[in-house]
Amino acid sequence: MYEDMILYKLANKINIFKIITASIFLFITPLQASSSSDLNKIRTSYDEQSKKLRIVFDSNKKINYLVKDSSSNYIKIVFTNIKISKSFQNPKINNRYIDTLKVSRHKSNLHFSLKSKRNFKYKYFSLNPNGKYGYRYVLDITMSKISSNNSIDNTPKKIKKTKFVIAIDAGHGGKDPGAVGRGGTLEKDIVLSISRKLYKLLKKEKNIKPVLIRNKDHYISLRQRIKKARSNKADLFISIHADAAKNRKARGSSVYVLSQHGASSEAAKWLANKENSADLVGGVSIDDKENTLAQVILDLSQSATIETSIKASSILLSKLGKISKLHSKNIGQAGFVVLKSPDIPSILVETAFLSNSKEEKKLRTKKFQNNIAKALRDGIIEIIKKGII
């Protein structure tokens, strides 16, 4: 046993109808290394409906970490070159499912471990400073269900949705033609055709409900596209486009997700219009929250959404690469407005270049349009099977 540790433990017998609150007791003396990061605080929150425990580690510098070990009900993370700050306060966890939660010092590192009486899934991500908050490491723990006899179900489970809503956004439309090829091909027409083909393919999947954001040649503002996706409670938003460039030789498909800078600027808009956020798909409203708390909620939500978008984009890019040359093998990040929903993983797909004469001709063919639609369909199915959304 390490001589310095924080130990949190619940009673062995848990009454499932009662929340037990316990404190984490701190016995760590400050380290002397001046170059170390300071762990300033550990914040926790628990959502009873989703059975999700969120643990946030606050530090004055970027937190370096390594997931050392994990199983169906256990996770161990090593934070390197970090110490407990003098202002650190013992956190409290309002949770009935955790067996043990421990932080122990080992040389210049901190070892964090969590064991649950239930099986769980976990996700983690890092956040850069934002406003009054510094560097953060976020760990999300989602517990499995309880069996019908109220005993703990030790079989790994995932809450299955009956339908995954996929919002298909055909770019441009109406008075906005988008890119125009040398042969007069309009981007708005090509992407609508591909979107309709993707819609028909997804319609055949029993666990998928496709939604066309634009189903005919009419103009829809970028914000209205986001609004329609959110009103349909979309699990994934895919905006389909055809690229253009000054370099007429540019060709190939590419995929984009929202950049962190784009997310930050969008958060400011949401904070300015909090009354419009009562229907957040993630189940957390910010309309009744103070600005500081609302900003934290949006920050966490957007960062998690971007992370999911990147994972989903990687699969779509791989599928597109099998039927077409890729313009870039890397996922692009930009501040496109249609990608700015804080709680819906959003991806923008550039199918090919209308500014390239050869690709313009290819984009006009039913064969290539069908291939693009099938590649996106296959990618969406894989994204769902892997539990990314």
Secondary structure as a PSIPRED ss2 file (coil, helix, strand):
# PSIPRED VFORMAT (PSIPRED V4.0)

   1 M C   1.000  0.000  0.000
   2 Y C   1.000  0.000  0.000
   3 E C   1.000  0.000  0.000
   4 D C   1.000  0.000  0.000
   5 M E   0.000  0.000  1.000
   6 I E   0.000  0.000  1.000
   7 L E   0.000  0.000  1.000
   8 Y E   0.000  0.000  1.000
   9 K E   0.000  0.000  1.000
  10 L C   1.000  0.000  0.000
  11 A C   1.000  0.000  0.000
  12 N C   1.000  0.000  0.000
  13 K C   1.000  0.000  0.000
  14 I C   1.000  0.000  0.000
  15 N C   1.000  0.000  0.000
  16 I C   1.000  0.000  0.000
  17 F C   1.000  0.000  0.000
  18 K C   1.000  0.000  0.000
  19 I C   1.000  0.000  0.000
  20 I C   1.000  0.000  0.000
  21 T E   0.000  0.000  1.000
  22 A E   0.000  0.000  1.000
  23 S E   0.000  0.000  1.000
  24 I C   1.000  0.000  0.000
  25 F E   0.000  0.000  1.000
  26 L E   0.000  0.000  1.000
  27 F C   1.000  0.000  0.000
  28 I C   1.000  0.000  0.000
  29 T C   1.000  0.000  0.000
  30 P C   1.000  0.000  0.000
  31 L C   1.000  0.000  0.000
  32 Q C   1.000  0.000  0.000
  33 A C   1.000  0.000  0.000
  34 S C   1.000  0.000  0.000
  35 S C   1.000  0.000  0.000
  36 S C   1.000  0.000  0.000
  37 S E   0.000  0.000  1.000
  38 D E   0.000  0.000  1.000
  39 L E   0.000  0.000  1.000
  40 N E   0.000  0.000  1.000
  41 K E   0.000  0.000  1.000
  42 I E   0.000  0.000  1.000
  43 R E   0.000  0.000  1.000
  44 T E   0.000  0.000  1.000
  45 S E   0.000  0.000  1.000
  46 Y E   0.000  0.000  1.000
  47 D E   0.000  0.000  1.000
  48 E C   1.000  0.000  0.000
  49 Q C   1.000  0.000  0.000
  50 S C   1.000  0.000  0.000
  51 K C   1.000  0.000  0.000
  52 K E   0.000  0.000  1.000
  53 L E   0.000  0.000  1.000
  54 R E   0.000  0.000  1.000
  55 I E   0.000  0.000  1.000
  56 V E   0.000  0.000  1.000
  57 F E   0.000  0.000  1.000
  58 D E   0.000  0.000  1.000
  59 S E   0.000  0.000  1.000
  60 N C   1.000  0.000  0.000
  61 K C   1.000  0.000  0.000
  62 K C   1.000  0.000  0.000
  63 I C   1.000  0.000  0.000
  64 N E   0.000  0.000  1.000
  65 Y E   0.000  0.000  1.000
  66 L E   0.000  0.000  1.000
  67 V E   0.000  0.000  1.000
  68 K E   0.000  0.000  1.000
  69 D E   0.000  0.000  1.000
  70 S E   0.000  0.000  1.000
  71 S C   1.000  0.000  0.000
  72 S C   1.000  0.000  0.000
  73 N C   1.000  0.000  0.000
  74 Y E   0.000  0.000  1.000
  75 I E   0.000  0.000  1.000
  76 K E   0.000  0.000  1.000
  77 I E   0.000  0.000  1.000
  78 V E   0.000  0.000  1.000
  79 F E   0.000  0.000  1.000
  80 T E   0.000  0.000  1.000
  81 N C   1.000  0.000  0.000
  82 I E   0.000  0.000  1.000
  83 K E   0.000  0.000  1.000
  84 I E   0.000  0.000  1.000
  85 S C   1.000  0.000  0.000
  86 K C   1.000  0.000  0.000
  87 S C   1.000  0.000  0.000
  88 F C   1.000  0.000  0.000
  89 Q C   1.000  0.000  0.000
  90 N C   1.000  0.000  0.000
  91 P C   1.000  0.000  0.000
  92 K E   0.000  0.000  1.000
  93 I E   0.000  0.000  1.000
  94 N E   0.000  0.000  1.000
  95 N C   1.000  0.000  0.000
  96 R C   1.000  0.000  0.000
  97 Y C   1.000  0.000  0.000
  98 I E   0.000  0.000  1.000
  99 D E   0.000  0.000  1.000
 100 T E   0.000  0.000  1.000
 101 L E   0.000  0.000  1.000
 102 K E   0.000  0.000  1.000
 103 V E   0.000  0.000  1.000
 104 S E   0.000  0.000  1.000
 105 R E   0.000  0.000  1.000
 106 H E   0.000  0.000  1.000
 107 K C   1.000  0.000  0.000
 108 S C   1.000  0.000  0.000
 109 N E   0.000  0.000  1.000
 110 L E   0.000  0.000  1.000
 111 H E   0.000  0.000  1.000
 112 F E   0.000  0.000  1.000
 113 S E   0.000  0.000  1.000
 114 L E   0.000  0.000  1.000
 115 K E   0.000  0.000  1.000
 116 S E   0.000  0.000  1.000
 117 K C   1.000  0.000  0.000
 118 R C   1.000  0.000  0.000
 119 N C   1.000  0.000  0.000
 120 F E   0.000  0.000  1.000
 121 K E   0.000  0.000  1.000
 122 Y E   0.000  0.000  1.000
 123 K E   0.000  0.000  1.000
 124 Y E   0.000  0.000  1.000
 125 F E   0.000  0.000  1.000
 126 S E   0.000  0.000  1.000
 127 L E   0.000  0.000  1.000
 128 N C   1.000  0.000  0.000
 129 P C   1.000  0.000  0.000
 130 N E   0.000  0.000  1.000
 131 G C   1.000  0.000  0.000
 132 K C   1.000  0.000  0.000
 133 Y E   0.000  0.000  1.000
 134 G C   1.000  0.000  0.000
 135 Y E   0.000  0.000  1.000
 136 R E   0.000  0.000  1.000
 137 Y E   0.000  0.000  1.000
 138 V E   0.000  0.000  1.000
 139 L E   0.000  0.000  1.000
 140 D E   0.000  0.000  1.000
 141 I E   0.000  0.000  1.000
 142 T E   0.000  0.000  1.000
 143 M E   0.000  0.000  1.000
 144 S C   1.000  0.000  0.000
 145 K C   1.000  0.000  0.000
 146 I E   0.000  0.000  1.000
 147 S C   1.000  0.000  0.000
 148 S C   1.000  0.000  0.000
 149 N C   1.000  0.000  0.000
 150 N C   1.000  0.000  0.000
 151 S C   1.000  0.000  0.000
 152 I E   0.000  0.000  1.000
 153 D C   1.000  0.000  0.000
 154 N C   1.000  0.000  0.000
 155 T C   1.000  0.000  0.000
 156 P C   1.000  0.000  0.000
 157 K C   1.000  0.000  0.000
 158 K C   1.000  0.000  0.000
 159 I C   1.000  0.000  0.000
 160 K C   1.000  0.000  0.000
 161 K C   1.000  0.000  0.000
 162 T C   1.000  0.000  0.000
 163 K C   1.000  0.000  0.000
 164 F E   0.000  0.000  1.000
 165 V E   0.000  0.000  1.000
 166 I E   0.000  0.000  1.000
 167 A E   0.000  0.000  1.000
 168 I E   0.000  0.000  1.000
 169 D E   0.000  0.000  1.000
 170 A E   0.000  0.000  1.000
 171 G C   1.000  0.000  0.000
 172 H C   1.000  0.000  0.000
 173 G E   0.000  0.000  1.000
 174 G C   1.000  0.000  0.000
 175 K C   1.000  0.000  0.000
 176 D E   0.000  0.000  1.000
 177 P C   1.000  0.000  0.000
 178 G C   1.000  0.000  0.000
 179 A C   1.000  0.000  0.000
 180 V E   0.000  0.000  1.000
 181 G C   1.000  0.000  0.000
 182 R C   1.000  0.000  0.000
 183 G C   1.000  0.000  0.000
 184 G C   1.000  0.000  0.000
 185 T C   1.000  0.000  0.000
 186 L E   0.000  0.000  1.000
 187 E H   0.000  1.000  0.000
 188 K H   0.000  1.000  0.000
 189 D H   0.000  1.000  0.000
 190 I H   0.000  1.000  0.000
 191 V H   0.000  1.000  0.000
 192 L H   0.000  1.000  0.000
 193 S H   0.000  1.000  0.000
 194 I H   0.000  1.000  0.000
 195 S H   0.000  1.000  0.000
 196 R H   0.000  1.000  0.000
 197 K H   0.000  1.000  0.000
 198 L H   0.000  1.000  0.000
 199 Y H   0.000  1.000  0.000
 200 K H   0.000  1.000  0.000
 201 L H   0.000  1.000  0.000
 202 L H   0.000  1.000  0.000
 203 K H   0.000  1.000  0.000
 204 K C   1.000  0.000  0.000
 205 E C   1.000  0.000  0.000
 206 K C   1.000  0.000  0.000
 207 N C   1.000  0.000  0.000
 208 I E   0.000  0.000  1.000
 209 K E   0.000  0.000  1.000
 210 P E   0.000  0.000  1.000
 211 V E   0.000  0.000  1.000
 212 L E   0.000  0.000  1.000
 213 I C   1.000  0.000  0.000
 214 R C   1.000  0.000  0.000
 215 N C   1.000  0.000  0.000
 216 K C   1.000  0.000  0.000
 217 D C   1.000  0.000  0.000
 218 H C   1.000  0.000  0.000
 219 Y C   1.000  0.000  0.000
 220 I C   1.000  0.000  0.000
 221 S C   1.000  0.000  0.000
 222 L H   0.000  1.000  0.000
 223 R H   0.000  1.000  0.000
 224 Q H   0.000  1.000  0.000
 225 R H   0.000  1.000  0.000
 226 I H   0.000  1.000  0.000
 227 K H   0.000  1.000  0.000
 228 K H   0.000  1.000  0.000
 229 A H   0.000  1.000  0.000
 230 R H   0.000  1.000  0.000
 231 S H   0.000  1.000  0.000
 232 N C   1.000  0.000  0.000
 233 K C   1.000  0.000  0.000
 234 A C   1.000  0.000  0.000
 235 D C   1.000  0.000  0.000
 236 L E   0.000  0.000  1.000
 237 F E   0.000  0.000  1.000
 238 I E   0.000  0.000  1.000
 239 S E   0.000  0.000  1.000
 240 I E   0.000  0.000  1.000
 241 H E   0.000  0.000  1.000
 242 A E   0.000  0.000  1.000
 243 D E   0.000  0.000  1.000
 244 A C   1.000  0.000  0.000
 245 A C   1.000  0.000  0.000
 246 K C   1.000  0.000  0.000
 247 N C   1.000  0.000  0.000
 248 R C   1.000  0.000  0.000
 249 K C   1.000  0.000  0.000
 250 A C   1.000  0.000  0.000
 251 R C   1.000  0.000  0.000
 252 G C   1.000  0.000  0.000
 253 S E   0.000  0.000  1.000
 254 S E   0.000  0.000  1.000
 255 V E   0.000  0.000  1.000
 256 Y E   0.000  0.000  1.000
 257 V E   0.000  0.000  1.000
 258 L E   0.000  0.000  1.000
 259 S C   1.000  0.000  0.000
 260 Q H   0.000  1.000  0.000
 261 H H   0.000  1.000  0.000
 262 G H   0.000  1.000  0.000
 263 A H   0.000  1.000  0.000
 264 S H   0.000  1.000  0.000
 265 S H   0.000  1.000  0.000
 266 E H   0.000  1.000  0.000
 267 A H   0.000  1.000  0.000
 268 A H   0.000  1.000  0.000
 269 K H   0.000  1.000  0.000
 270 W H   0.000  1.000  0.000
 271 L H   0.000  1.000  0.000
 272 A H   0.000  1.000  0.000
 273 N C   1.000  0.000  0.000
 274 K H   0.000  1.000  0.000
 275 E H   0.000  1.000  0.000
 276 N H   0.000  1.000  0.000
 277 S H   0.000  1.000  0.000
 278 A C   1.000  0.000  0.000
 279 D C   1.000  0.000  0.000
 280 L C   1.000  0.000  0.000
 281 V C   1.000  0.000  0.000
 282 G C   1.000  0.000  0.000
 283 G C   1.000  0.000  0.000
 284 V C   1.000  0.000  0.000
 285 S C   1.000  0.000  0.000
 286 I C   1.000  0.000  0.000
 287 D C   1.000  0.000  0.000
 288 D C   1.000  0.000  0.000
 289 K C   1.000  0.000  0.000
 290 E C   1.000  0.000  0.000
 291 N H   0.000  1.000  0.000
 292 T H   0.000  1.000  0.000
 293 L H   0.000  1.000  0.000
 294 A H   0.000  1.000  0.000
 295 Q H   0.000  1.000  0.000
 296 V H   0.000  1.000  0.000
 297 I H   0.000  1.000  0.000
 298 L H   0.000  1.000  0.000
 299 D H   0.000  1.000  0.000
 300 L H   0.000  1.000  0.000
 301 S H   0.000  1.000  0.000
 302 Q H   0.000  1.000  0.000
 303 S H   0.000  1.000  0.000
 304 A H   0.000  1.000  0.000
 305 T H   0.000  1.000  0.000
 306 I H   0.000  1.000  0.000
 307 E H   0.000  1.000  0.000
 308 T H   0.000  1.000  0.000
 309 S H   0.000  1.000  0.000
 310 I H   0.000  1.000  0.000
 311 K H   0.000  1.000  0.000
 312 A H   0.000  1.000  0.000
 313 S H   0.000  1.000  0.000
 314 S H   0.000  1.000  0.000
 315 I H   0.000  1.000  0.000
 316 L H   0.000  1.000  0.000
 317 L H   0.000  1.000  0.000
 318 S H   0.000  1.000  0.000
 319 K H   0.000  1.000  0.000
 320 L H   0.000  1.000  0.000
 321 G H   0.000  1.000  0.000
 322 K C   1.000  0.000  0.000
 323 I C   1.000  0.000  0.000
 324 S C   1.000  0.000  0.000
 325 K C   1.000  0.000  0.000
 326 L E   0.000  0.000  1.000
 327 H C   1.000  0.000  0.000
 328 S C   1.000  0.000  0.000
 329 K C   1.000  0.000  0.000
 330 N C   1.000  0.000  0.000
 331 I C   1.000  0.000  0.000
 332 G E   0.000  0.000  1.000
 333 Q E   0.000  0.000  1.000
 334 A E   0.000  0.000  1.000
 335 G C   1.000  0.000  0.000
 336 F C   1.000  0.000  0.000
 337 V H   0.000  1.000  0.000
 338 V H   0.000  1.000  0.000
 339 L H   0.000  1.000  0.000
 340 K C   1.000  0.000  0.000
 341 S C   1.000  0.000  0.000
 342 P C   1.000  0.000  0.000
 343 D C   1.000  0.000  0.000
 344 I C   1.000  0.000  0.000
 345 P C   1.000  0.000  0.000
 346 S E   0.000  0.000  1.000
 347 I E   0.000  0.000  1.000
 348 L E   0.000  0.000  1.000
 349 V E   0.000  0.000  1.000
 350 E E   0.000  0.000  1.000
 351 T E   0.000  0.000  1.000
 352 A E   0.000  0.000  1.000
 353 F E   0.000  0.000  1.000
 354 L C   1.000  0.000  0.000
 355 S C   1.000  0.000  0.000
 356 N C   1.000  0.000  0.000
 357 S H   0.000  1.000  0.000
 358 K H   0.000  1.000  0.000
 359 E H   0.000  1.000  0.000
 360 E H   0.000  1.000  0.000
 361 K H   0.000  1.000  0.000
 362 K H   0.000  1.000  0.000
 363 L H   0.000  1.000  0.000
 364 R C   1.000  0.000  0.000
 365 T C   1.000  0.000  0.000
 366 K H   0.000  1.000  0.000
 367 K H   0.000  1.000  0.000
 368 F H   0.000  1.000  0.000
 369 Q H   0.000  1.000  0.000
 370 N H   0.000  1.000  0.000
 371 N H   0.000  1.000  0.000
 372 I H   0.000  1.000  0.000
 373 A H   0.000  1.000  0.000
 374 K H   0.000  1.000  0.000
 375 A H   0.000  1.000  0.000
 376 L H   0.000  1.000  0.000
 377 R H   0.000  1.000  0.000
 378 D H   0.000  1.000  0.000
 379 G H   0.000  1.000  0.000
 380 I H   0.000  1.000  0.000
 381 I H   0.000  1.000  0.000
 382 E H   0.000  1.000  0.000
 383 I H   0.000  1.000  0.000
 384 I H   0.000  1.000  0.000
 385 K H   0.000  1.000  0.000
 386 K C   1.000  0.000  0.000
 387 G C   1.000  0.000  0.000
 388 I C   1.000  0.000  0.000
 389 I C   1.000  0.000  0.000
